[in-house]
Amino acid sequence: MKRFITLIRHAKSDWGHPELSDFDRPLNGRGERDAPFMGEKLAEKLGEFDTQIELMLASPANRAMATARVVADAIDYPAEKIETDPDLYLASSTELLHALQSVDDGIHHTALVSHNPGLTTLVNSLGSQYIPNLPTCGIMIIEADITSWEQLQASSGHSIDFLYPKRF
């Protein structure tokens, strides 16, 4: 059985407010422009692959949630169904993998919106395409031939598309 994992790094954040904590940083102008554009590109790819995201998990950090909401809107995923998990904020690749391994087996396509460096490490661990860095608002779609999310592990997936703003 095929399972799809869509890994999304939050869009570019605004460093212009030193009074804000890292957790509270909003998107900057480029991030606000890139997120809906990349959401549209993801929607096109989902149509090509004839799949829909059934579960979206996100870090609760402001920049990750803002990205998740905009992408959710573009792919017709209800924003109120985005599940946040404080453990996804600045999580390691191991922590991100555990979150995916905990997904209910009734779900066939999960999206995860989080942060580097954990996401880049996870992309390179799960998929078949090495990338040195998952850029802001970058999206990697991975397909895994597994029957249960618990079976997801290093090298169990195949990278099927890598989307990022500068590609377009």
C-alpha positions as CSV (number, residue, x, y, z in Angstrom):
1,M,0.0,0.0,0.0
2,K,1.3,3.4,-0.9
3,R,1.6,6.2,1.7
4,F,2.5,9.8,0.8
5,I,4.4,12.2,3.0
6,T,4.5,15.9,2.1
7,L,7.2,17.7,4.1
8,I,6.9,21.5,4.1
9,R,9.3,24.0,5.6
10,H,7.7,27.2,6.8
11,A,7.9,30.2,4.6
12,K,10.5,33.0,5.2
13,S,10.0,34.7,8.5
14,D,10.5,38.3,9.7
15,W,13.5,39.0,11.8
16,G,12.7,42.7,12.0
17,H,11.1,42.5,15.5
18,P,13.8,41.8,18.1
19,E,11.2,42.0,20.8
20,L,9.5,38.8,19.5
21,S,10.6,35.4,20.6
22,D,11.7,33.0,17.9
23,F,8.4,31.1,18.4
24,D,6.4,34.2,17.7
25,R,8.1,35.5,14.5
26,P,5.6,36.1,11.7
27,L,6.2,35.7,8.0
28,N,7.9,38.5,6.1
29,G,6.8,39.9,2.8
30,R,8.6,37.2,0.8
31,G,7.0,34.5,3.0
32,E,3.6,36.0,2.6
33,R,4.1,35.9,-1.2
34,D,5.7,32.5,-1.4
35,A,3.3,30.5,0.8
36,P,0.2,30.9,-1.4
37,F,2.2,30.4,-4.6
38,M,3.7,27.2,-3.3
39,G,0.3,26.1,-2.0
40,E,-1.0,26.4,-5.6
41,K,2.0,24.4,-6.9
42,L,1.3,21.7,-4.3
43,A,-2.3,21.6,-5.3
44,E,-1.3,21.0,-8.9
45,K,1.0,18.2,-7.9
46,L,-1.6,16.6,-5.7
47,G,-3.9,16.6,-8.8
48,E,-1.1,15.0,-11.0
49,F,-0.5,12.3,-8.4
50,D,-4.3,11.8,-7.8
51,T,-3.9,12.2,-4.0
52,Q,-5.2,14.5,-1.3
53,I,-3.7,15.4,2.0
54,E,-5.8,13.8,4.7
55,L,-3.9,15.0,7.7
56,M,-1.8,18.1,8.2
57,L,0.5,18.3,11.2
58,A,2.2,21.6,12.1
59,S,4.5,23.1,14.6
60,P,2.6,25.7,16.6
61,A,5.2,28.4,15.9
62,N,3.7,31.5,14.3
63,R,5.6,31.1,11.0
64,A,4.8,27.4,10.7
65,M,1.1,27.9,11.4
66,A,0.8,30.8,9.0
67,T,2.4,28.7,6.3
68,A,0.2,25.7,7.1
69,R,-3.0,27.8,7.0
70,V,-2.1,29.4,3.6
71,V,-1.1,26.0,2.1
72,A,-4.2,24.4,3.5
73,D,-6.4,27.0,1.8
74,A,-4.7,26.4,-1.5
75,I,-5.2,22.6,-1.4
76,D,-8.8,22.8,0.0
77,Y,-7.7,21.3,3.4
78,P,-9.8,22.8,6.2
79,A,-7.6,25.0,8.3
80,E,-9.4,24.1,11.5
81,K,-8.3,20.5,11.0
82,I,-4.6,21.3,11.1
83,E,-3.2,19.5,14.1
84,T,-0.5,21.3,16.1
85,D,2.0,19.6,18.3
86,P,4.4,21.5,20.4
87,D,7.0,18.7,20.0
88,L,7.2,19.7,16.3
89,Y,8.7,23.1,17.1
90,L,12.4,22.9,16.2
91,A,12.1,19.1,16.3
92,S,14.9,16.8,15.3
93,S,14.5,14.4,12.4
94,T,13.9,11.6,14.9
95,E,11.1,13.5,16.6
96,L,9.5,14.3,13.3
97,L,9.8,10.7,12.2
98,H,8.1,9.6,15.5
99,A,5.2,12.0,14.8
100,L,4.7,10.4,11.4
101,Q,5.0,6.9,12.8
102,S,2.1,7.8,15.1
103,V,-0.3,8.7,12.4
104,D,-3.5,6.5,12.2
105,D,-3.2,3.9,9.6
106,G,-6.5,5.0,8.1
107,I,-4.7,8.0,6.7
108,H,-2.8,7.6,3.4
109,H,-1.4,11.1,2.9
110,T,0.1,13.2,5.7
111,A,1.7,16.6,5.4
112,L,4.1,17.9,8.1
113,V,4.9,21.6,8.4
114,S,7.9,22.3,10.5
115,H,11.5,23.7,10.7
116,N,15.1,23.1,9.8
117,P,17.5,21.5,10.4
118,G,15.2,18.6,11.4
119,L,13.1,18.7,8.1
120,T,16.2,18.6,5.8
121,T,17.6,15.7,7.7
122,L,14.2,13.9,7.6
123,V,13.9,14.5,3.8
124,N,17.3,13.0,3.3
125,S,16.6,10.1,5.6
126,L,13.3,9.1,4.2
127,G,13.5,10.0,0.5
128,S,15.7,9.0,-2.4
129,Q,16.8,12.5,-3.4
130,Y,19.6,14.1,-1.4
131,I,19.2,17.9,-0.9
132,P,21.7,20.0,1.0
133,N,19.0,22.2,2.4
134,L,15.2,22.3,2.3
135,P,14.7,26.0,1.7
136,T,12.0,28.2,3.2
137,C,8.6,27.2,1.8
138,G,10.3,24.2,0.2
139,I,8.1,21.0,-0.2
140,M,9.3,17.5,-0.7
141,I,6.7,14.8,-1.6
142,I,7.8,11.3,-0.7
143,E,6.0,8.0,-1.5
144,A,6.5,5.0,0.8
145,D,5.4,1.5,0.1
146,I,4.3,0.6,3.6
147,T,1.2,-0.9,5.1
148,S,1.4,1.0,8.5
149,W,2.9,4.3,9.5
150,E,4.8,2.5,12.2
151,Q,6.9,0.9,9.4
152,L,8.2,4.3,8.2
153,Q,11.9,4.4,8.6
154,A,15.1,5.6,6.9
155,S,15.3,4.8,3.2
156,S,11.7,3.5,3.2
157,G,10.5,6.2,0.8
158,H,11.0,7.5,-2.7
159,S,11.2,11.2,-3.4
160,I,8.7,12.0,-6.1
161,D,8.9,15.8,-6.3
162,F,10.8,18.7,-4.8
163,L,9.1,22.0,-5.0
164,Y,10.6,25.3,-3.9
165,P,10.1,29.0,-4.8
166,K,13.3,29.5,-6.8
167,R,12.5,26.5,-9.0
168,F,9.6,28.6,-10.5
